Amino acid sequence: MRIDYLADHKDLVPAIAKWFFGEWSCFYPGKGLKDFKAMVLERANRDRLPLALVAMEGTELLGIGCLKAKDMETRPELTPWLAGMYVARERRGRGIGAALVRAVEENAARLGIAKLYLHTPKSAHFYARLGWKAREVAEYCGVTVTIMEKELTALKGPGRE
């Protein structure tokens, strides 16, 4: 498995948009698949937000993780966010998600970001195992989510830019 920038695999945007639409359309009322394609394509950057990283095995897309400035309209003061974490259902439980989270964290640290946030309706335990701390439980778009945070200062140091 390798982790690459989405910017190097723009042909994957339609497949990722289908994943995102199927998983999170409830957070974007009135948005269709075309809107999700545009949203994903905006993340095809390497050195600025928003950016996305994809986990690949050969030419097979395994998963995606994103870094973006805003992810909750109700928490505009919190920035930036780990978002859009998705691993293909048949590939879950194999460490792909954890590798993507670490890669997003490392990219954030490389960009000078000291703290990240995320929100999740059902995976707080997964992120807690990776060192994330629960900040609060909130209602967002009719869904109960756990807002979490992680200090990235430990990622900076010898051998890390």
N, C-alpha and C positions, 0 to 999 in steps of 0.2 A: 504494500500500500504506500502511496505517496500523497502528499498534500500540495496542491498547486493553487495559484490564483485563478479565480473565475475568469479574469481578464484573458487568460491563456486558453480558455475553453468556452467561448461565447456560444458555441453550438449546443451547449447543455442548457441554455436558458429556458427553452420550452419545457424540458423535463422537470427542471427545478420549479418553474412556475406552476406546473401541475401539482407537485408535492405541496408547495406553499398554499395554493388555493384549496386543496383538499384538507389541509391541516388547520389553516388559520383564517379562512374566509370570514368566520364569525367576527373577527376583529376589524374587518374592512367592509362593512355593509355597503352594498351597492357597487362593489368592485367586481369586475369579471376577470376571466383568464387573461385577456389582453392587458388589463391594468397590472396584473401580477407579473406578466412578462416584462413590462416596462420597469416595474419595481426591482426585479431581479437584475435586469441589465444595468441599472444605475449603480449596482455594486461591483461592476467589472473594473475595479481600480486596484492598483498595487501600493500606492504611497499616500493615499488620502481616503477619508471617509466619504461615503460608505464603501466598504470592500467586503469581498466574500472569498472564502477559501473552500476548495472542493477536495474531497478525499476520492482518490481514483485507484483502481486496480486494472492496469492495462488501459483499455478505453472505457471501462465500466465505471459509472458514477456510483459511489458508495454513500456519499453524504455531503453536507454543506454546513458551514458556520459563517456567520457574518459579524461585522463590526460596523455600527452606525451611530450617528449622533443622537437621534431621538427614536424611542420605540413605544412610549406611552404618552398620549396626549395629556393625560391627567397628571403626569409627573415631568413637566418640561424642565424643571431644575436639575433633574438627574441626567447626566451625560458623561460619557458615551455608553453604549449598550452592546453586549453580546446578544445577538438576535439570530433568528432564522436557522437555529440548530435543527438539523434534520438528518437522520440516517435511514437509508432504505430499510423497510420493515424486515426483509429477509436477511439483512446484514447486521441487525442489532445484537447487542450482547457480545461483541467481539473487540471492543476497545476503540472502535472508530470514532464514536462520539467524544470520548475522553481525549483522543489525539487531536480532534478538531478544536475542542475547547482550548487545549494547551497551545495550539498553533495560533488561534485568534488572540489569546492572552499575550503570546510572544510578539505578535505583530502590533498589538496595542502598545506594549512596552517600547518596542522599536520606534513607534511614532511619538513617544514621550507621554503616553497616557499613564497616569498613576493609579486610577481606580476605574473599574467597570461595574455596570449594573446589568441585570437581566430580570425578566419576569417569566414565570412558568406556572401553568395550571396544575401540572401533575408530576413534575420531575425534580422537585426540590431536593429529594434524597440523593439523586444522581449528582447534582451540582455540589451539595454539601460534602460528598466524598472527594470532590476535587478542590476543596478549600474555600468554597463560597459560603458566605454567612447570610442567613435570613435577615432581612431588614424590616419587613412588614408583610402582612396579608391584606390584600385589597380587592375590591371589585373592579373589574375592568371590562367594559362592553358586555356586562351581564355574566361574566365568568370570574370565579374566585381564583386569584393568582397570588403566588408568593413572589415578592420583590426581593432580590438578593444582590449582594455586592461583594467585590473582591479587590483588595489592595494588590497592586502589581509591582510594588517597589521591590519585592523579593526577586522578581524576574530580572531586574537590572543588576549588573555586576560584572565581574570578570568574564570575558568571552561573550557578553551580550551587548548589543548596540542599542 
